Amino acid sequence: MDARDAIRGRRAVRLYRHVPLGCDLIQGVVEDAVWAPSGMNQQPWRFFVIEGRERLARYSASLWRGLQSILISVKVIVGQTTMILR
């Protein structure tokens, strides 16, 4: 497959089957993902495998709260920086 075929053949998946994936498949995907290129080979990613809908919902809610606090902090820092630059 060339780049044009990959780009034009891309599809957005909006409906997923509720079928658990096997551990071997998940491990294989993560092992393949570490081979992805990164700027200056920094490899800044971390992978987390979360099993179960309840656990996923807890992590999602927790991450969202953390993201909101980061966004508020960034807003404050940008506001202070803007005031300093004037």
PyMOL Python script that loads the backbone (N, CA, C, O; Angstrom):
from pymol import cmd

cmd.read_pdbstr("""\
ATOM      1  N   MET A   1       0.851  -1.173   0.000  1.00  0.00           N
ATOM      2  CA  MET A   1       0.000   0.000   0.000  1.00  0.00           C
ATOM      3  C   MET A   1       0.897   1.236   0.000  1.00  0.00           C
ATOM      4  O   MET A   1       1.821   1.348   0.805  1.00  0.00           O
ATOM      5  N   ASP A   2       0.611   2.158  -0.911  1.00  0.00           N
ATOM      6  CA  ASP A   2       1.397   3.391  -0.913  1.00  0.00           C
ATOM      7  C   ASP A   2       0.686   4.464  -0.083  1.00  0.00           C
ATOM      8  O   ASP A   2      -0.439   4.255   0.370  1.00  0.00           O
ATOM      9  N   ALA A   3       1.336   5.601   0.113  1.00  0.00           N
ATOM     10  CA  ALA A   3       0.804   6.668   0.978  1.00  0.00           C
ATOM     11  C   ALA A   3      -0.556   7.158   0.487  1.00  0.00           C
ATOM     12  O   ALA A   3      -1.465   7.371   1.289  1.00  0.00           O
ATOM     13  N   ARG A   4      -0.701   7.338  -0.831  1.00  0.00           N
ATOM     14  CA  ARG A   4      -1.972   7.830  -1.379  1.00  0.00           C
ATOM     15  C   ARG A   4      -3.110   6.868  -1.059  1.00  0.00           C
ATOM     16  O   ARG A   4      -4.191   7.299  -0.658  1.00  0.00           O
ATOM     17  N   ASP A   5      -2.877   5.575  -1.231  1.00  0.00           N
ATOM     18  CA  ASP A   5      -3.910   4.584  -0.915  1.00  0.00           C
ATOM     19  C   ASP A   5      -4.259   4.613   0.570  1.00  0.00           C
ATOM     20  O   ASP A   5      -5.429   4.507   0.938  1.00  0.00           O
ATOM     21  N   ALA A   6      -3.239   4.756   1.423  1.00  0.00           N
ATOM     22  CA  ALA A   6      -3.478   4.802   2.866  1.00  0.00           C
ATOM     23  C   ALA A   6      -4.313   6.024   3.239  1.00  0.00           C
ATOM     24  O   ALA A   6      -5.244   5.922   4.038  1.00  0.00           O
ATOM     25  N   ILE A   7      -3.981   7.176   2.663  1.00  0.00           N
ATOM     26  CA  ILE A   7      -4.709   8.407   2.984  1.00  0.00           C
ATOM     27  C   ILE A   7      -6.132   8.352   2.466  1.00  0.00           C
ATOM     28  O   ILE A   7      -7.075   8.661   3.195  1.00  0.00           O
ATOM     29  N   ARG A   8      -6.292   7.962   1.214  1.00  0.00           N
ATOM     30  CA  ARG A   8      -7.634   7.951   0.613  1.00  0.00           C
ATOM     31  C   ARG A   8      -8.484   6.787   1.092  1.00  0.00           C
ATOM     32  O   ARG A   8      -9.711   6.846   1.014  1.00  0.00           O
ATOM     33  N   GLY A   9      -7.860   5.745   1.579  1.00  0.00           N
ATOM     34  CA  GLY A   9      -8.609   4.589   2.052  1.00  0.00           C
ATOM     35  C   GLY A   9      -8.934   4.631   3.531  1.00  0.00           C
ATOM     36  O   GLY A   9      -9.572   3.719   4.057  1.00  0.00           O
ATOM     37  N   ARG A  10      -8.496   5.688   4.207  1.00  0.00           N
ATOM     38  CA  ARG A  10      -8.723   5.825   5.641  1.00  0.00           C
ATOM     39  C   ARG A  10     -10.212   5.985   5.928  1.00  0.00           C
ATOM     40  O   ARG A  10     -10.926   6.656   5.182  1.00  0.00           O
ATOM     41  N   ARG A  11     -10.663   5.386   6.979  1.00  0.00           N
ATOM     42  CA  ARG A  11     -12.073   5.490   7.374  1.00  0.00           C
ATOM     43  C   ARG A  11     -12.160   5.774   8.872  1.00  0.00           C
ATOM     44  O   ARG A  11     -11.356   5.279   9.662  1.00  0.00           O
ATOM     45  N   ALA A  12     -13.141   6.571   9.239  1.00  0.00           N
ATOM     46  CA  ALA A  12     -13.393   6.842  10.656  1.00  0.00           C
ATOM     47  C   ALA A  12     -14.372   5.787  11.170  1.00  0.00           C
ATOM     48  O   ALA A  12     -15.462   5.621  10.622  1.00  0.00           O
ATOM     49  N   VAL A  13     -13.983   5.094  12.203  1.00  0.00           N
ATOM     50  CA  VAL A  13     -14.840   4.061  12.785  1.00  0.00           C
ATOM     51  C   VAL A  13     -15.660   4.695  13.896  1.00  0.00           C
ATOM     52  O   VAL A  13     -15.114   5.291  14.824  1.00  0.00           O
ATOM     53  N   ARG A  14     -16.966   4.562  13.792  1.00  0.00           N
ATOM     54  CA  ARG A  14     -17.848   5.165  14.794  1.00  0.00           C
ATOM     55  C   ARG A  14     -18.685   4.132  15.549  1.00  0.00           C
ATOM     56  O   ARG A  14     -19.386   4.457  16.508  1.00  0.00           O
ATOM     57  N   LEU A  15     -18.597   2.921  15.107  1.00  0.00           N
ATOM     58  CA  LEU A  15     -19.375   1.864  15.746  1.00  0.00           C
ATOM     59  C   LEU A  15     -18.451   0.671  15.982  1.00  0.00           C
ATOM     60  O   LEU A  15     -17.894   0.106  15.041  1.00  0.00           O
ATOM     61  N   TYR A  16     -18.302   0.303  17.229  1.00  0.00           N
ATOM     62  CA  TYR A  16     -17.418  -0.795  17.584  1.00  0.00           C
ATOM     63  C   TYR A  16     -18.220  -1.967  18.107  1.00  0.00           C
ATOM     64  O   TYR A  16     -19.276  -1.798  18.716  1.00  0.00           O
ATOM     65  N   ARG A  17     -17.705  -3.145  17.862  1.00  0.00           N
ATOM     66  CA  ARG A  17     -18.319  -4.338  18.438  1.00  0.00           C
ATOM     67  C   ARG A  17     -17.828  -4.474  19.876  1.00  0.00           C
ATOM     68  O   ARG A  17     -16.697  -4.097  20.180  1.00  0.00           O
ATOM     69  N   HIS A  18     -18.640  -4.993  20.733  1.00  0.00           N
ATOM     70  CA  HIS A  18     -18.271  -5.182  22.139  1.00  0.00           C
ATOM     71  C   HIS A  18     -17.703  -6.588  22.317  1.00  0.00           C
ATOM     72  O   HIS A  18     -18.263  -7.422  23.028  1.00  0.00           O
ATOM     73  N   VAL A  19     -16.587  -6.821  21.656  1.00  0.00           N
ATOM     74  CA  VAL A  19     -15.912  -8.113  21.717  1.00  0.00           C
ATOM     75  C   VAL A  19     -14.530  -7.883  22.313  1.00  0.00           C
ATOM     76  O   VAL A  19     -13.741  -7.115  21.761  1.00  0.00           O
ATOM     77  N   PRO A  20     -14.225  -8.533  23.427  1.00  0.00           N
ATOM     78  CA  PRO A  20     -12.902  -8.336  24.035  1.00  0.00           C
ATOM     79  C   PRO A  20     -11.792  -8.799  23.088  1.00  0.00           C
ATOM     80  O   PRO A  20     -11.944  -9.785  22.368  1.00  0.00           O
ATOM     81  N   LEU A  21     -10.691  -8.080  23.103  1.00  0.00           N
ATOM     82  CA  LEU A  21      -9.535  -8.461  22.307  1.00  0.00           C
ATOM     83  C   LEU A  21      -8.641  -9.362  23.142  1.00  0.00           C
ATOM     84  O   LEU A  21      -8.558  -9.215  24.362  1.00  0.00           O
ATOM     85  N   GLY A  22      -7.989 -10.271  22.492  1.00  0.00           N
ATOM     86  CA  GLY A  22      -7.099 -11.186  23.199  1.00  0.00           C
ATOM     87  C   GLY A  22      -5.831 -10.482  23.663  1.00  0.00           C
ATOM     88  O   GLY A  22      -5.385  -9.516  23.044  1.00  0.00           O
ATOM     89  N   CYS A  23      -5.262 -10.965  24.743  1.00  0.00           N
ATOM     90  CA  CYS A  23      -4.027 -10.382  25.290  1.00  0.00           C
ATOM     91  C   CYS A  23      -2.897 -10.435  24.275  1.00  0.00           C
ATOM     92  O   CYS A  23      -2.101  -9.499  24.196  1.00  0.00           O
ATOM     93  N   ASP A  24      -2.810 -11.509  23.496  1.00  0.00           N
ATOM     94  CA  ASP A  24      -1.747 -11.622  22.494  1.00  0.00           C
ATOM     95  C   ASP A  24      -1.871 -10.532  21.438  1.00  0.00           C
ATOM     96  O   ASP A  24      -0.866  -9.961  21.014  1.00  0.00           O
ATOM     97  N   LEU A  25      -3.092 -10.242  21.012  1.00  0.00           N
ATOM     98  CA  LEU A  25      -3.302  -9.189  20.012  1.00  0.00           C
ATOM     99  C   LEU A  25      -2.918  -7.823  20.584  1.00  0.00           C
ATOM    100  O   LEU A  25      -2.224  -7.047  19.927  1.00  0.00           O
ATOM    101  N   ILE A  26      -3.360  -7.536  21.785  1.00  0.00           N
ATOM    102  CA  ILE A  26      -3.037  -6.249  22.416  1.00  0.00           C
ATOM    103  C   ILE A  26      -1.530  -6.112  22.603  1.00  0.00           C
ATOM    104  O   ILE A  26      -0.963  -5.064  22.296  1.00  0.00           O
ATOM    105  N   GLN A  27      -0.882  -7.151  23.097  1.00  0.00           N
ATOM    106  CA  GLN A  27       0.562  -7.107  23.295  1.00  0.00           C
ATOM    107  C   GLN A  27       1.278  -6.895  21.965  1.00  0.00           C
ATOM    108  O   GLN A  27       2.254  -6.147  21.903  1.00  0.00           O
ATOM    109  N   GLY A  28       0.807  -7.543  20.903  1.00  0.00           N
ATOM    110  CA  GLY A  28       1.415  -7.374  19.589  1.00  0.00           C
ATOM    111  C   GLY A  28       1.281  -5.959  19.062  1.00  0.00           C
ATOM    112  O   GLY A  28       2.224  -5.420  18.483  1.00  0.00           O
ATOM    113  N   VAL A  29       0.115  -5.351  19.258  1.00  0.00           N
ATOM    114  CA  VAL A  29      -0.107  -3.976  18.804  1.00  0.00           C
ATOM    115  C   VAL A  29       0.813  -3.016  19.551  1.00  0.00           C
ATOM    116  O   VAL A  29       1.404  -2.123  18.944  1.00  0.00           O
ATOM    117  N   VAL A  30       0.935  -3.193  20.850  1.00  0.00           N
ATOM    118  CA  VAL A  30       1.805  -2.321  21.649  1.00  0.00           C
ATOM    119  C   VAL A  30       3.271  -2.528  21.243  1.00  0.00           C
ATOM    120  O   VAL A  30       4.019  -1.559  21.114  1.00  0.00           O
ATOM    121  N   GLU A  31       3.674  -3.764  21.046  1.00  0.00           N
ATOM    122  CA  GLU A  31       5.051  -4.028  20.617  1.00  0.00           C
ATOM    123  C   GLU A  31       5.338  -3.390  19.257  1.00  0.00           C
ATOM    124  O   GLU A  31       6.433  -2.872  19.037  1.00  0.00           O
ATOM    125  N   ASP A  32       4.366  -3.424  18.347  1.00  0.00           N
ATOM    126  CA  ASP A  32       4.544  -2.786  17.041  1.00  0.00           C
ATOM    127  C   ASP A  32       4.566  -1.268  17.172  1.00  0.00           C
ATOM    128  O   ASP A  32       5.292  -0.593  16.443  1.00  0.00           O
ATOM    129  N   ALA A  33       3.780  -0.731  18.093  1.00  0.00           N
ATOM    130  CA  ALA A  33       3.677   0.726  18.253  1.00  0.00           C
ATOM    131  C   ALA A  33       4.996   1.339  18.696  1.00  0.00           C
ATOM    132  O   ALA A  33       5.289   2.479  18.336  1.00  0.00           O
ATOM    133  N   VAL A  34       5.795   0.619  19.464  1.00  0.00           N
ATOM    134  CA  VAL A  34       7.064   1.192  19.923  1.00  0.00           C
ATOM    135  C   VAL A  34       8.046   1.403  18.778  1.00  0.00           C
ATOM    136  O   VAL A  34       9.047   2.100  18.942  1.00  0.00           O
ATOM    137  N   TRP A  35       7.773   0.817  17.635  1.00  0.00           N
ATOM    138  CA  TRP A  35       8.621   0.994  16.456  1.00  0.00           C
ATOM    139  C   TRP A  35       8.270   2.261  15.677  1.00  0.00           C
ATOM    140  O   TRP A  35       8.959   2.593  14.712  1.00  0.00           O
ATOM    141  N   ALA A  36       7.221   2.969  16.070  1.00  0.00           N
ATOM    142  CA  ALA A  36       6.837   4.192  15.366  1.00  0.00           C
ATOM    143  C   ALA A  36       7.937   5.230  15.517  1.00  0.00           C
ATOM    144  O   ALA A  36       8.552   5.335  16.578  1.00  0.00           O
ATOM    145  N   PRO A  37       8.189   5.999  14.460  1.00  0.00           N
ATOM    146  CA  PRO A  37       9.234   7.020  14.555  1.00  0.00           C
ATOM    147  C   PRO A  37       8.822   8.159  15.481  1.00  0.00           C
ATOM    148  O   PRO A  37       7.636   8.446  15.644  1.00  0.00           O
ATOM    149  N   SER A  38       9.813   8.800  16.082  1.00  0.00           N
ATOM    150  CA  SER A  38       9.554   9.977  16.905  1.00  0.00           C
ATOM    151  C   SER A  38      10.670  10.985  16.660  1.00  0.00           C
ATOM    152  O   SER A  38      11.783  10.613  16.287  1.00  0.00           O
ATOM    153  N   GLY A  39      10.369  12.246  16.869  1.00  0.00           N
ATOM    154  CA  GLY A  39      11.355  13.298  16.660  1.00  0.00           C
ATOM    155  C   GLY A  39      12.585  13.080  17.508  1.00  0.00           C
ATOM    156  O   GLY A  39      12.487  12.938  18.727  1.00  0.00           O
ATOM    157  N   MET A  40      13.738  13.054  16.876  1.00  0.00           N
ATOM    158  CA  MET A  40      15.026  12.862  17.550  1.00  0.00           C
ATOM    159  C   MET A  40      15.041  11.580  18.389  1.00  0.00           C
ATOM    160  O   MET A  40      15.791  11.466  19.358  1.00  0.00           O
ATOM    161  N   ASN A  41      14.209  10.631  18.002  1.00  0.00           N
ATOM    162  CA  ASN A  41      14.131   9.330  18.670  1.00  0.00           C
ATOM    163  C   ASN A  41      13.862   9.448  20.167  1.00  0.00           C
ATOM    164  O   ASN A  41      14.347   8.639  20.959  1.00  0.00           O
ATOM    165  N   GLN A  42      13.090  10.455  20.545  1.00  0.00           N
ATOM    166  CA  GLN A  42      12.796  10.661  21.962  1.00  0.00           C
ATOM    167  C   GLN A  42      11.803   9.647  22.511  1.00  0.00           C
ATOM    168  O   GLN A  42      11.814   9.362  23.709  1.00  0.00           O
ATOM    169  N   GLN A  43      10.958   9.106  21.669  1.00  0.00           N
ATOM    170  CA  GLN A  43       9.956   8.108  22.058  1.00  0.00           C
ATOM    171  C   GLN A  43       9.187   8.549  23.311  1.00  0.00           C
ATOM    172  O   GLN A  43       9.291   7.913  24.360  1.00  0.00           O
ATOM    173  N   PRO A  44       8.424   9.625  23.201  1.00  0.00           N
ATOM    174  CA  PRO A  44       7.775  10.222  24.371  1.00  0.00           C
ATOM    175  C   PRO A  44       6.496   9.522  24.830  1.00  0.00           C
ATOM    176  O   PRO A  44       5.835  10.018  25.743  1.00  0.00           O
ATOM    177  N   TRP A  45       6.135   8.425  24.250  1.00  0.00           N
ATOM    178  CA  TRP A  45       4.852   7.815  24.552  1.00  0.00           C
ATOM    179  C   TRP A  45       4.921   6.812  25.693  1.00  0.00           C
ATOM    180  O   TRP A  45       5.970   6.254  26.017  1.00  0.00           O
ATOM    181  N   ARG A  46       3.762   6.614  26.278  1.00  0.00           N
ATOM    182  CA  ARG A  46       3.565   5.574  27.290  1.00  0.00           C
ATOM    183  C   ARG A  46       2.268   4.871  26.935  1.00  0.00           C
ATOM    184  O   ARG A  46       1.325   5.514  26.475  1.00  0.00           O
ATOM    185  N   PHE A  47       2.206   3.596  27.135  1.00  0.00           N
ATOM    186  CA  PHE A  47       1.016   2.826  26.791  1.00  0.00           C
ATOM    187  C   PHE A  47       0.400   2.253  28.062  1.00  0.00           C
ATOM    188  O   PHE A  47       1.103   1.770  28.949  1.00  0.00           O
ATOM    189  N   PHE A  48      -0.908   2.315  28.130  1.00  0.00           N
ATOM    190  CA  PHE A  48      -1.648   1.751  29.249  1.00  0.00           C
ATOM    191  C   PHE A  48      -2.758   0.882  28.674  1.00  0.00           C
ATOM    192  O   PHE A  48      -3.505   1.328  27.804  1.00  0.00           O
ATOM    193  N   VAL A  49      -2.870  -0.321  29.139  1.00  0.00           N
ATOM    194  CA  VAL A  49      -3.949  -1.205  28.721  1.00  0.00           C
ATOM    195  C   VAL A  49      -4.928  -1.284  29.876  1.00  0.00           C
ATOM    196  O   VAL A  49      -4.580  -1.723  30.972  1.00  0.00           O
ATOM    197  N   ILE A  50      -6.153  -0.855  29.620  1.00  0.00           N
ATOM    198  CA  ILE A  50      -7.182  -0.822  30.666  1.00  0.00           C
ATOM    199  C   ILE A  50      -8.266  -1.802  30.275  1.00  0.00           C
ATOM    200  O   ILE A  50      -8.853  -1.698  29.198  1.00  0.00           O
ATOM    201  N   GLU A  51      -8.526  -2.744  31.143  1.00  0.00           N
ATOM    202  CA  GLU A  51      -9.546  -3.753  30.863  1.00  0.00           C
ATOM    203  C   GLU A  51     -10.804  -3.481  31.680  1.00  0.00           C
ATOM    204  O   GLU A  51     -10.728  -3.137  32.859  1.00  0.00           O
ATOM    205  N   GLY A  52     -11.942  -3.638  31.051  1.00  0.00           N
ATOM    206  CA  GLY A  52     -13.229  -3.495  31.725  1.00  0.00           C
ATOM    207  C   GLY A  52     -13.812  -2.098  31.577  1.00  0.00           C
ATOM    208  O   GLY A  52     -13.109  -1.101  31.737  1.00  0.00           O
ATOM    209  N   ARG A  53     -15.089  -2.036  31.274  1.00  0.00           N
ATOM    210  CA  ARG A  53     -15.763  -0.752  31.053  1.00  0.00           C
ATOM    211  C   ARG A  53     -15.802   0.116  32.317  1.00  0.00           C
ATOM    212  O   ARG A  53     -15.627   1.331  32.236  1.00  0.00           O
ATOM    213  N   GLU A  54     -16.027  -0.494  33.466  1.00  0.00           N
ATOM    214  CA  GLU A  54     -16.089   0.286  34.713  1.00  0.00           C
ATOM    215  C   GLU A  54     -14.736   0.930  35.008  1.00  0.00           C
ATOM    216  O   GLU A  54     -14.667   2.109  35.354  1.00  0.00           O
ATOM    217  N   ARG A  55     -13.678   0.165  34.872  1.00  0.00           N
ATOM    218  CA  ARG A  55     -12.334   0.694  35.117  1.00  0.00           C
ATOM    219  C   ARG A  55     -12.009   1.790  34.099  1.00  0.00           C
ATOM    220  O   ARG A  55     -11.422   2.812  34.456  1.00  0.00           O
ATOM    221  N   LEU A  56     -12.382   1.584  32.854  1.00  0.00           N
ATOM    222  CA  LEU A  56     -12.144   2.595  31.822  1.00  0.00           C
ATOM    223  C   LEU A  56     -12.897   3.883  32.144  1.00  0.00           C
ATOM    224  O   LEU A  56     -12.360   4.977  31.969  1.00  0.00           O
ATOM    225  N   ALA A  57     -14.124   3.761  32.608  1.00  0.00           N
ATOM    226  CA  ALA A  57     -14.914   4.946  32.969  1.00  0.00           C
ATOM    227  C   ALA A  57     -14.259   5.708  34.118  1.00  0.00           C
ATOM    228  O   ALA A  57     -14.232   6.938  34.107  1.00  0.00           O
ATOM    229  N   ARG A  58     -13.727   4.985  35.115  1.00  0.00           N
ATOM    230  CA  ARG A  58     -13.050   5.642  36.241  1.00  0.00           C
ATOM    231  C   ARG A  58     -11.804   6.384  35.765  1.00  0.00           C
ATOM    232  O   ARG A  58     -11.594   7.542  36.126  1.00  0.00           O
ATOM    233  N   TYR A  59     -10.986   5.727  34.962  1.00  0.00           N
ATOM    234  CA  TYR A  59      -9.774   6.368  34.451  1.00  0.00           C
ATOM    235  C   TYR A  59     -10.116   7.560  33.571  1.00  0.00           C
ATOM    236  O   TYR A  59      -9.469   8.604  33.658  1.00  0.00           O
ATOM    237  N   SER A  60     -11.116   7.412  32.736  1.00  0.00           N
ATOM    238  CA  SER A  60     -11.513   8.510  31.847  1.00  0.00           C
ATOM    239  C   SER A  60     -11.938   9.731  32.654  1.00  0.00           C
ATOM    240  O   SER A  60     -11.524  10.850  32.351  1.00  0.00           O
ATOM    241  N   ALA A  61     -12.759   9.525  33.675  1.00  0.00           N
ATOM    242  CA  ALA A  61     -13.220  10.638  34.508  1.00  0.00           C
ATOM    243  C   ALA A  61     -12.034  11.294  35.218  1.00  0.00           C
ATOM    244  O   ALA A  61     -11.951  12.520  35.292  1.00  0.00           O
ATOM    245  N   SER A  62     -11.129  10.484  35.732  1.00  0.00           N
ATOM    246  CA  SER A  62      -9.967  11.011  36.432  1.00  0.00           C
ATOM    247  C   SER A  62      -9.062  11.805  35.489  1.00  0.00           C
ATOM    248  O   SER A  62      -8.592  12.889  35.837  1.00  0.00           O
ATOM    249  N   LEU A  63      -8.823  11.266  34.305  1.00  0.00           N
ATOM    250  CA  LEU A  63      -7.988  11.970  33.330  1.00  0.00           C
ATOM    251  C   LEU A  63      -8.637  13.275  32.890  1.00  0.00           C
ATOM    252  O   LEU A  63      -7.948  14.277  32.701  1.00  0.00           O
ATOM    253  N   TRP A  64      -9.953  13.270  32.725  1.00  0.00           N
ATOM    254  CA  TRP A  64     -10.646  14.489  32.316  1.00  0.00           C
ATOM    255  C   TRP A  64     -10.510  15.573  33.386  1.00  0.00           C
ATOM    256  O   TRP A  64     -10.283  16.740  33.067  1.00  0.00           O
ATOM    257  N   ARG A  65     -10.649  15.183  34.657  1.00  0.00           N
ATOM    258  CA  ARG A  65     -10.473  16.165  35.735  1.00  0.00           C
ATOM    259  C   ARG A  65      -9.057  16.730  35.716  1.00  0.00           C
ATOM    260  O   ARG A  65      -8.864  17.935  35.881  1.00  0.00           O
ATOM    261  N   GLY A  66      -8.073  15.870  35.517  1.00  0.00           N
ATOM    262  CA  GLY A  66      -6.689  16.324  35.458  1.00  0.00           C
ATOM    263  C   GLY A  66      -6.447  17.235  34.271  1.00  0.00           C
ATOM    264  O   GLY A  66      -5.736  18.233  34.393  1.00  0.00           O
ATOM    265  N   LEU A  67      -7.023  16.911  33.132  1.00  0.00           N
ATOM    266  CA  LEU A  67      -6.872  17.752  31.944  1.00  0.00           C
ATOM    267  C   LEU A  67      -7.499  19.121  32.161  1.00  0.00           C
ATOM    268  O   LEU A  67      -6.933  20.136  31.757  1.00  0.00           O
ATOM    269  N   GLN A  68      -8.653  19.152  32.789  1.00  0.00           N
ATOM    270  CA  GLN A  68      -9.303  20.433  33.069  1.00  0.00           C
ATOM    271  C   GLN A  68      -8.428  21.310  33.956  1.00  0.00           C
ATOM    272  O   GLN A  68      -8.322  22.514  33.720  1.00  0.00           O
ATOM    273  N   SER A  69      -7.798  20.722  34.974  1.00  0.00           N
ATOM    274  CA  SER A  69      -6.947  21.525  35.859  1.00  0.00           C
ATOM    275  C   SER A  69      -5.715  22.021  35.113  1.00  0.00           C
ATOM    276  O   SER A  69      -5.245  23.129  35.373  1.00  0.00           O
ATOM    277  N   ILE A  70      -5.183  21.224  34.193  1.00  0.00           N
ATOM    278  CA  ILE A  70      -4.041  21.667  33.393  1.00  0.00           C
ATOM    279  C   ILE A  70      -4.456  22.826  32.500  1.00  0.00           C
ATOM    280  O   ILE A  70      -3.729  23.812  32.383  1.00  0.00           O
ATOM    281  N   LEU A  71      -5.617  22.714  31.872  1.00  0.00           N
ATOM    282  CA  LEU A  71      -6.082  23.787  30.990  1.00  0.00           C
ATOM    283  C   LEU A  71      -6.302  25.079  31.753  1.00  0.00           C
ATOM    284  O   LEU A  71      -6.001  26.160  31.245  1.00  0.00           O
ATOM    285  N   ILE A  72      -6.824  24.979  32.967  1.00  0.00           N
ATOM    286  CA  ILE A  72      -7.020  26.170  33.797  1.00  0.00           C
ATOM    287  C   ILE A  72      -5.657  26.769  34.141  1.00  0.00           C
ATOM    288  O   ILE A  72      -5.489  27.988  34.092  1.00  0.00           O
ATOM    289  N   SER A  73      -4.681  25.924  34.490  1.00  0.00           N
ATOM    290  CA  SER A  73      -3.346  26.413  34.812  1.00  0.00           C
ATOM    291  C   SER A  73      -2.704  27.097  33.615  1.00  0.00           C
ATOM    292  O   SER A  73      -2.089  28.153  33.759  1.00  0.00           O
ATOM    293  N   VAL A  74      -2.841  26.510  32.455  1.00  0.00           N
ATOM    294  CA  VAL A  74      -2.267  27.105  31.242  1.00  0.00           C
ATOM    295  C   VAL A  74      -2.913  28.453  30.975  1.00  0.00           C
ATOM    296  O   VAL A  74      -2.231  29.405  30.597  1.00  0.00           O
ATOM    297  N   LYS A  75      -4.196  28.540  31.164  1.00  0.00           N
ATOM    298  CA  LYS A  75      -4.911  29.796  30.952  1.00  0.00           C
ATOM    299  C   LYS A  75      -4.368  30.870  31.898  1.00  0.00           C
ATOM    300  O   LYS A  75      -4.172  32.015  31.489  1.00  0.00           O
ATOM    301  N   VAL A  76      -4.131  30.513  33.134  1.00  0.00           N
ATOM    302  CA  VAL A  76      -3.604  31.464  34.113  1.00  0.00           C
ATOM    303  C   VAL A  76      -2.194  31.878  33.735  1.00  0.00           C
ATOM    304  O   VAL A  76      -1.870  33.065  33.775  1.00  0.00           O
ATOM    305  N   ILE A  77      -1.352  30.924  33.370  1.00  0.00           N
ATOM    306  CA  ILE A  77       0.032  31.238  33.001  1.00  0.00           C
ATOM    307  C   ILE A  77       0.066  32.134  31.770  1.00  0.00           C
ATOM    308  O   ILE A  77       0.818  33.108  31.739  1.00  0.00           O
ATOM    309  N   VAL A  78      -0.726  31.825  30.769  1.00  0.00           N
ATOM    310  CA  VAL A  78      -0.770  32.652  29.567  1.00  0.00           C
ATOM    311  C   VAL A  78      -1.251  34.050  29.918  1.00  0.00           C
ATOM    312  O   VAL A  78      -0.724  35.035  29.403  1.00  0.00           O
ATOM    313  N   GLY A  79      -2.245  34.144  30.790  1.00  0.00           N
ATOM    314  CA  GLY A  79      -2.731  35.459  31.210  1.00  0.00           C
ATOM    315  C   GLY A  79      -1.638  36.255  31.902  1.00  0.00           C
ATOM    316  O   GLY A  79      -1.492  37.450  31.644  1.00  0.00           O
ATOM    317  N   GLN A  80      -0.864  35.617  32.778  1.00  0.00           N
ATOM    318  CA  GLN A  80       0.220  36.307  33.472  1.00  0.00           C
ATOM    319  C   GLN A  80       1.319  36.709  32.493  1.00  0.00           C
ATOM    320  O   GLN A  80       1.859  37.811  32.580  1.00  0.00           O
ATOM    321  N   THR A  81       1.641  35.838  31.584  1.00  0.00           N
ATOM    322  CA  THR A  81       2.685  36.135  30.594  1.00  0.00           C
ATOM    323  C   THR A  81       2.262  37.311  29.738  1.00  0.00           C
ATOM    324  O   THR A  81       3.072  38.192  29.446  1.00  0.00           O
ATOM    325  N   THR A  82       1.014  37.333  29.336  1.00  0.00           N
ATOM    326  CA  THR A  82       0.520  38.444  28.516  1.00  0.00           C
ATOM    327  C   THR A  82       0.674  39.756  29.262  1.00  0.00           C
ATOM    328  O   THR A  82       1.049  40.768  28.672  1.00  0.00           O
ATOM    329  N   MET A  83       0.381  39.744  30.576  1.00  0.00           N
ATOM    330  CA  MET A  83       0.493  40.965  31.370  1.00  0.00           C
ATOM    331  C   MET A  83       1.961  41.390  31.479  1.00  0.00           C
ATOM    332  O   MET A  83       2.260  42.584  31.443  1.00  0.00           O
ATOM    333  N   ILE A  84       2.869  40.433  31.611  1.00  0.00           N
ATOM    334  CA  ILE A  84       4.290  40.753  31.742  1.00  0.00           C
ATOM    335  C   ILE A  84       4.824  41.342  30.450  1.00  0.00           C
ATOM    336  O   ILE A  84       5.644  42.259  30.486  1.00  0.00           O
ATOM    337  N   LEU A  85       4.379  40.836  29.316  1.00  0.00           N
ATOM    338  CA  LEU A  85       4.890  41.297  28.022  1.00  0.00           C
ATOM    339  C   LEU A  85       4.422  42.713  27.685  1.00  0.00           C
ATOM    340  O   LEU A  85       5.055  43.379  26.866  1.00  0.00           O
ATOM    341  N   ARG A  86       3.365  43.179  28.273  1.00  0.00           N
ATOM    342  CA  ARG A  86       2.852  44.521  27.965  1.00  0.00           C
ATOM    343  C   ARG A  86       3.677  45.522  28.613  1.00  0.00           C
ATOM    344  O   ARG A  86       3.415  46.717  28.481  1.00  0.00           O
TER     345      ARG A  86
END
""", "prot")
cmd.dss("prot")
cmd.show_as("cartoon", "prot")
cmd.util.cbc("prot")
cmd.orient("prot")
